[in-house]
């Protein structure tokens, strides 16, 4: 869309890191990327790359965060 934004936390779920996507979000303070491909381009800009199926990982993460 041509928009950029700079959130404190950006969680990229299942995105490969297409150039246009990266341009719009790479100035985020902290980037967590969840992807099954450890070599996905998003991993190069992410502070944390979780190599997992997001459909399995997100429910576990959500449960852990809710029980804090």
C-alpha positions in Angstrom: 0.0 0.0 0.0 3.0 2.3 0.3 2.4 2.9 4.0 5.2 2.6 6.6 4.8 2.3 10.3 7.1 2.0 13.4 5.4 0.0 16.2 7.2 -1.1 19.3 6.5 -4.7 18.5 5.8 -6.2 15.1 4.8 -9.9 14.9 5.0 -11.2 11.3 3.0 -14.4 11.0 3.7 -16.5 8.0 5.0 -13.7 5.8 8.0 -14.4 3.7 9.3 -10.9 3.7 8.6 -9.6 0.2 10.6 -6.4 -0.5 7.5 -4.1 -0.3 6.5 -5.7 3.0 10.0 -5.3 4.5 10.2 -1.7 3.4 7.0 -0.9 5.3 7.8 -2.5 8.6 11.6 -2.8 9.0 11.8 0.3 11.2 9.8 -1.4 14.0 11.5 -1.4 17.3 11.4 -5.2 17.8 10.4 -7.7 15.1 9.3 -11.3 15.8 8.8 -13.4 12.7 7.1 -16.8 12.7 7.7 -18.8 9.5 8.3 -22.5 8.6 11.2 -21.4 6.3 14.3 -20.6 8.3 15.8 -19.0 5.2 12.8 -16.6 4.5 14.0 -13.1 3.8 12.0 -11.8 6.8 14.5 -13.6 9.1 17.2 -11.1 8.0 15.4 -8.2 9.6 13.7 -10.0 12.5 15.1 -9.7 16.0 13.7 -13.2 16.6 12.8 -15.8 14.0 10.6 -18.6 15.3 10.8 -21.5 12.9 7.4 -23.1 13.3 4.0 -23.6 11.9 2.1 -20.6 13.1 -1.1 -22.6 13.4 0.6 -24.6 16.1 2.8 -21.9 17.6 0.3 -19.1 18.1 -2.2 -20.9 20.2 0.6 -22.0 22.6 2.0 -18.5 22.7 -1.4 -17.0 23.3 -2.1 -19.4 26.2 1.2 -18.7 27.8 0.7 -14.9 27.6 -2.8 -15.1 29.0 -1.6 -17.2 32.0 1.0 -14.6 33.0 
